[in-house]
Amino acid sequence: MISDPRKKKALLLVLLAVLFAGAAFALTAGSYDLSLAKTFEILKVKIFGGDDADLSKLHTVIVWKIRSPRILLAILAGISFSVSGASYQACFRNPLVEPFILGVSAGAAFGAALGIVFPSIFHSVQISAFIGAFVAVSLSYSISRTRGRSPVIALVISGVVIASFFSALVSLLKYVAPDAKLREITFWVMGGFYYATWNDILLAAPVALGGLALVCFLAWKLNILSMGDEEARSLGVNPELYRFLFIITTTLMTALTVSQVGIIAWVGLMAPHASRMIFGADNTYVVPAGALIGAIFLLLCDTLARTISGSEIPVGILTSIIGAPFLVYLLRSKGKQIYG
């Protein structure tokens, strides 16, 4: 663990450099390999303008229309999941909490399944998934409220109940769906960036980066919330108000991301913990560092998903393969903190 603030800031810059280097590598890697020079030439022409007569149309489509939005969406998704995970873990004071604890993933999956099975009624899978995610979290929050407050334990329990309910509805839709629709639902649930477009980036970037900026600005409040409600009140902080603010902000980030890429688990659990192992418990460093680590991790997983085999592997499978051993490590190393 690093204690020197100057070293922490320097390491943040290193992580940022690694992210840029990873993005550059991802642009050149794939079933159709491209040189770094050719890739940068295409990006220069597309971003700053210029003569594209000498550029291959195939190369331009691969770099600009396929890989660039996919890479950016992977980075933005990593930021959203990681910031949400760090916020939830501080708000709920539990190191095993992740962004899907309040039923976001199950609600989004149900909304997406409705959009896939009934396209004539639900015209957009993304919109129906986003609505489903927000409905699930709203129900979790409403059920948990007692005497004008939402206790942490009640929130977690209500989230588990709502997630189970929506998961059952997804199973019901799978049962009645035709084979073609069933395959589509299953593929969506496994998560991936196959259909990323620039329109997705225009929608995701303001939410992910705006949410990151807000949570970073209020990260010191997360430090107080992680001490407990009574301690927060004694320091003049309203725990219910700020917990609600963080949950709404990060739920918006998570819901939008899940509606675009499907369910990609473990990022919001692993990235904040990796950040704490390096930077300590101060959320003013955990949040931005976790965002960078999550972006790097998801970018790496997506690059592996489309390069290690002839057919693309859903990213959610890779994150789960890596995440399960990480959870075992957390249970063994943080067991006393988790169970008391």
N, C-alpha and C positions, 0 to 999 in steps of 0.2 A: 504494500500500500504506500502511495506517495503522499507525503505531508507538506512538502514545500509548494506554496501557491505558484511560484514561477515555473516549477517543473510540471505542475498540473496544466498550466496554460500552454506550455511548450508541447506537452503530450496531446492536448486537444488539436493543436496545429498539425502534429504528426498524423493523427487520425484523419483529419481533413485531407491531408496530402495522400494518404493511403486510399481514401474514398475516390479521389480524382484519378489516381493511378489505376484503381480497380475498374472505374468506369471506362477509361481509355482502353484497357485490356479487353473488357467485355464487348466494346464496339468492334474489335477486330476478330473476336473468337466466335465460332459457330460452325455449322455444317458447311458454310461457304466462307473460307478464311480470306481476310483482306489485310493489306499492309497498313501499318500505322500512318505512314505518310499519305497514302491514298484516302484513308478515312478522314484525316484532318483536313485534307484538301476539299473533300465533299462538305464537311462541316463549315469550313471557312466560306465557301461559296453560298451555302444555304443561309448562314447567319448574317454575313456581312455583304452578300451580293457579289456578283462577278460573272465572268463568262463560264458557262457550264458546258460549252460545246465539246470540250475534250473529256468530259466525265462520262463514264459508262452509265446508262440509264438503270441497268440492273444493280450496279454498285450503289447508285444514289438511292434507289428504292430500299435496298437492304439496310444501308446506314441510317438514312433519314426517316423513312416511314415505318420500318420494322424495329430495328435495334434501338435507336435513340429514345423513342417514347417508352419502350419496354424497360430500358435501363433506368430512365428517370422515374417511372412508376414504381419500380422495385426500390429505389432509394427513398421515395416519398412514403411508400408503404412501411419500410423499415423504420423511418422516423416516426410515423403515426403510431405503430404498434409499440415501439420502445418508449416513447413519451407517455403513452397511455398506461403502459405497464408500470413505469416508475411512479406515476401519479396515483394509480390504484394501490400500489404496495404501500405508499406513504399514507394515503387516506384510510386504508383498512388495517394498517399496522400489521401486515402479514406478508412475509417474503415469498409466499407461494401464490399470491394473487396475480392474475394476469388480465388483459383487457376484456376477455370473454366471460368474466365471472358473473356479470349481470344479465347474461342471456343474449348478448349482441350477436354472437355467431349463430345461435340456434334461430333467433328471430330473422336474421338475414337469410339463412338457409331456407326457412319457410317462405319468406317473401320471394326469393329467387325461384323456388320450386313452383310457387303459384304462377309466376311469370312464364316459366317454361311449359308447364302443363296446360295453362289457359292463356295462350298468347293473345287471343281475341279480346279478352277482358283486361288483362294486365299487359299493356303494350310494351313495357320496358322492364327487362329483368333487373337492371341496375336500380331503377327507381323503386320497384316493388321490394327488392332486397334492402334498400336503404330504409324504406318505411317500416318493413318488418323488424329491422334492428332497433329502430327508435321506439316502436311500439313495445317491444320486449323490455327494453330498459325502463321505459315509462311505467310499465306495469310493475316491474321489480321495485322501483322507487316508491310507487303509490302503495303497494302492499306493505312495505316495510315501515311506513310512517305511523307512529303512535304518539299522540299528544303533540302533534306539530313537529316531531323530530323523526329522524331515520337512523336508529342505532346501527352500528357497524355490523353486529352479528345478524340483526334482522335483515339488513341489506343483502348480506351474503346468502342467507337461507332463502330469501325470496328470489334471488337470482338463480339459485340452483333449481328451485321449483319451476320458475318460468322457463328456464333452459330445457328442463325435462319435458315440460308441456309442449313447447314448440318442436322439440326433437321428435316427440310422438306424432305431431301433425305432419312433419316431414316424412316420417316412416309411412304414414297413411297415404300421403300423396305418391310415394314410391310404389306402394302396393297397387294403387289403381292406375298408375301412369303406363302408357304404352312403352314397349321396349326401347324405342328410339328416345323418348323423353326421359326414361329412367337412366339411360346412359348419359344423357346431357346433364341431368341433375347430379349424378355421381361425379362426373368430370368437374362440374362447377364447385362442388363441395370440397374436392381435393385441393383446390387453389392453384393459381398460376397467372402468368402475365401474357398469355398467348394472344389476347385480343387488344393489347394496349394501343391507344391512338393518341394523337396530340390533343384531341378533345378531352380525353381522360386527364391529361396533364394540366390543362387549363382549369379543370375543376378541382383536381386533387392538390395542386401546388398551393393555392391560397389557404386552403383549410389546414394542410399539414404544416406549412411554414408559419402561418398565423397562429395555430395552436401551439407550436413549438416556442414561438416568441412569447406568447402569453404565459405559458407554464414556466419558462425560464425566468421571466420577469417576477413571477410570484413564487419562485422555488423556495424562498425562505419561509413562506407560509406552509409549504409541505413539510419542512423541518419541524415546524411547531405542531402540525397535525399529527406527525408521527410520534409525538410525545404523549398523545392521549387527549381526550376532550377536556378533562378537568384542568390539565396543565395549560391547554390552549386558552381556555376561558380566563385563567388567572393571568395570562399575558395579554389579555384584551383582544383575543382573536375569537370570532364566532365560528366554531368548528362546523356547524351544520351549513352555514352560508358558504364557506370556502370549500367544503367537501362537495356541496351541490355544484358550485362553479367548476371545480376540477372535473367532476364526473360528467357534467354536460359537455364541457369542452372536449375532453378526451373521447367521450362516446361519439360525438360528432365526427372526430377524426377516424375512429375505428369503424363506425358504421359506414362512412363513405368509402373507406379503403376496402372493407369486406365486400361492399356492393360492387366494387370494380374488379377485385382480384380473387374473390372467394375466400374460403377459410384457410388461413395460413397460421398455424398455431406455433407456440413456443417462443416466438421472437420477443414478445412483450414480457416474457418471464426471464429469458436468458440475458438479453442485452442490459437491462438495469443491474442485474447481479454481476455481470462481468465488469460493468462500470464501477460498482461499489468495491469490488475486489481490488481495483486499481486506484480509485480516487477517494475511497472512504464513504461515509454515510451522508455527507453534505450534498443535498439535492441541487444546490447551485452548480455543482460539477456533475453530479450523477445524471441529471436530465440531458444536458447537451452532449456529454460523453456517451450516454446510452443511446441517444439519437444517432450519433455517428457510428457506433458499434453495430446497432441494429441495421442501419443502412448498408454498411459494409457486409454484414452477415447475409442479408437477404439478396444483395447484389451477387455475392459469391454463390449462394444456393441457386439463384436463377441461371447464372452462367454455367454451373455444373449441370443443371437440369436440361439444358439444350445442347450440351457438348459431349457428355460422357456416353451417350448411346445414340443409335440411329434414330430412334423415336424419342420425342420429348417426354421427360418425367415430370409429373406435377410437382411444383415447388413444395407444396404442403407435405408431401411424402418425405422429402429430404429434411425439412425442418423438424419433422416428428422423429425421424431416425436419429438426428443429433440431439433433439430436445429430451427424449426419454432418459438417456444416460445422465444428462445434466440434472434432471429432476432427482434421480437416485443420489447424485452427488450432493444436491441441496439437502435432501432428507437426512443424509448421514452427517453432513458438516453443520447444518443449521437446525438439527432436530430439537435441541434444547430450547432454542429461541422460538421454534414453531409450536412445540407442545407444552412449553412452560417448564 
